[in-house]
Amino acid sequence: MSTETREFIIVGQDTGVSFTLWDVMPAPTDPTKRDMAIEEIGIDVHDAFGSCHTEWAATATGAVNQLLTDLREQSGIDDYALSEASNRDALTEDSEPR
């Protein structure tokens, strides 16, 4: 497993008590392609009442865990986690998000 971090794009829906993960993918490293991808994804998720986040981590699972930590702090809900409806297939590593 690499310890090098990279930016990941995380899309889903914040329900206020959990996060429904739709997809997570590495962000393009080219700044122009990154901006275009985030803009396109942002339009799509907005239309579906979702949200688009970026996190830096070594893995997709690590990025989702960081987002969940941030959402726990924002909500004040200690057990804020992924909802049962989350697309866990989007996580390619063996470890599950907390």
Secondary structure as GFF3:
##gff-version 3
##sequence-region A 1 98
A	DSSP	beta_strand	6	14	.	.	.	ID=ss1
A	DSSP	beta_strand	18	26	.	.	.	ID=ss2
A	DSSP	alpha_helix	31	47	.	.	.	ID=ss3
A	DSSP	beta_strand	51	57	.	.	.	ID=ss4
A	DSSP	alpha_helix	60	75	.	.	.	ID=ss5
A	DSSP	beta_strand	81	82	.	.	.	ID=ss6
A	DSSP	three_ten_helix	88	90	.	.	.	ID=ss7
###
